[in-house]
């Protein structure tokens, strides 16, 4: 009976740890994607201003 409880608890902790790791990586990836989009938006804004000045 002790072994069954030990296995259940260890499986539960493993699942929690795995979930936390997955969500942390997703947060990092989202932050990276957001930073890239922000840089692209800034570049588009600069290009648009340069086009207005050229006209």
Rosetta constraint file for C-alpha pairs under 8 A:
AtomPair CA 1 CA 5 HARMONIC 6.44 0.50
AtomPair CA 2 CA 6 HARMONIC 6.12 0.50
AtomPair CA 3 CA 7 HARMONIC 6.08 0.50
AtomPair CA 4 CA 8 HARMONIC 6.13 0.50
AtomPair CA 5 CA 9 HARMONIC 6.08 0.50
AtomPair CA 6 CA 10 HARMONIC 6.06 0.50
AtomPair CA 7 CA 11 HARMONIC 6.02 0.50
AtomPair CA 8 CA 12 HARMONIC 6.16 0.50
AtomPair CA 9 CA 13 HARMONIC 6.17 0.50
AtomPair CA 10 CA 14 HARMONIC 6.02 0.50
AtomPair CA 11 CA 15 HARMONIC 6.16 0.50
AtomPair CA 12 CA 16 HARMONIC 6.29 0.50
AtomPair CA 13 CA 17 HARMONIC 6.10 0.50
AtomPair CA 14 CA 18 HARMONIC 6.09 0.50
AtomPair CA 15 CA 19 HARMONIC 6.11 0.50
AtomPair CA 16 CA 20 HARMONIC 6.23 0.50
AtomPair CA 17 CA 21 HARMONIC 6.25 0.50
AtomPair CA 18 CA 22 HARMONIC 6.16 0.50
AtomPair CA 19 CA 23 HARMONIC 6.20 0.50
AtomPair CA 20 CA 24 HARMONIC 6.11 0.50
AtomPair CA 21 CA 25 HARMONIC 6.28 0.50
AtomPair CA 22 CA 26 HARMONIC 6.25 0.50
AtomPair CA 23 CA 27 HARMONIC 6.14 0.50
AtomPair CA 24 CA 28 HARMONIC 6.29 0.50
AtomPair CA 25 CA 29 HARMONIC 6.12 0.50
AtomPair CA 26 CA 30 HARMONIC 6.05 0.50
AtomPair CA 27 CA 31 HARMONIC 6.11 0.50
AtomPair CA 28 CA 32 HARMONIC 6.16 0.50
AtomPair CA 29 CA 33 HARMONIC 6.12 0.50
AtomPair CA 30 CA 34 HARMONIC 6.00 0.50
AtomPair CA 31 CA 35 HARMONIC 6.16 0.50
AtomPair CA 32 CA 36 HARMONIC 6.28 0.50
AtomPair CA 33 CA 37 HARMONIC 6.18 0.50
AtomPair CA 34 CA 38 HARMONIC 6.12 0.50
AtomPair CA 35 CA 39 HARMONIC 6.28 0.50
AtomPair CA 36 CA 40 HARMONIC 6.25 0.50
AtomPair CA 37 CA 41 HARMONIC 6.08 0.50
AtomPair CA 38 CA 42 HARMONIC 6.18 0.50
AtomPair CA 39 CA 43 HARMONIC 6.21 0.50
AtomPair CA 40 CA 44 HARMONIC 6.17 0.50
AtomPair CA 41 CA 45 HARMONIC 6.20 0.50
AtomPair CA 42 CA 46 HARMONIC 6.24 0.50
AtomPair CA 43 CA 47 HARMONIC 6.12 0.50
AtomPair CA 44 CA 48 HARMONIC 6.06 0.50
AtomPair CA 45 CA 49 HARMONIC 6.24 0.50
AtomPair CA 46 CA 50 HARMONIC 6.15 0.50
AtomPair CA 47 CA 51 HARMONIC 6.15 0.50
AtomPair CA 48 CA 52 HARMONIC 6.33 0.50
AtomPair CA 49 CA 53 HARMONIC 6.26 0.50
AtomPair CA 50 CA 54 HARMONIC 6.18 0.50
AtomPair CA 51 CA 55 HARMONIC 6.46 0.50
